[in-house]
Amino acid sequence: MFLYATDKTGATVLSRVRLDVRTLAANPATYDVLLVIPQPGPTHNGG
C-alpha cells in the first residue's frame, strides 16, 4: 500500500508499507519512505 501524507515538519512524504494477506493489516516492519518533498510553508497543502 502506498501512503501520501504530511509529516510533523510540513514536508510531503510518499511511503510504502506491505499488508498481511490474511489480516489485511499493515506490517510496520515493511514501512519504507520513498520520497520526501519539503514544502515552502506550513499551509502549503493545495492539490
N, C-alpha and C positions, 0 to 999 in steps of 0.2 A: 504494500500500500504506500502511496506517496502522500506526503503531508506538506502543506504550504501554510506557513504561519509567520507571525511577527514575534521576535524574541524580546527579552526584557530591555535590550538596548534600542529597540525600534527597527532593527535590521530584519529584512525579509529572509526567511530560511526555507529552503526546499530540502526535505529529508525523505528517507525511505525506511520502512520497518516491515518485516515479514509477519504474516499471520499464521497461526497454528491452524492447520486444516481441520482438525477435529473440533476445536472450540471456537474458531474464528476470532481468537483473542490475539492482540499484538504481542510479539515477543520482544521485550526491551533489549535483549542481548543482540538483536539484529539491527538496532537503530543506527543509521548512518546519515550524517549530514552530507548532502551532495553539493549544495550551493548556498552561500551567504551573501546577500546584497545589502550593504549599508545604505540607509536612507538619509536624505538631506535634512529631515526634521522629524519630530515625534508624531506629527499628524499627517505624514505623507503615506496614506493608505488607499489612495484612489485607485480605481480599476478601470 
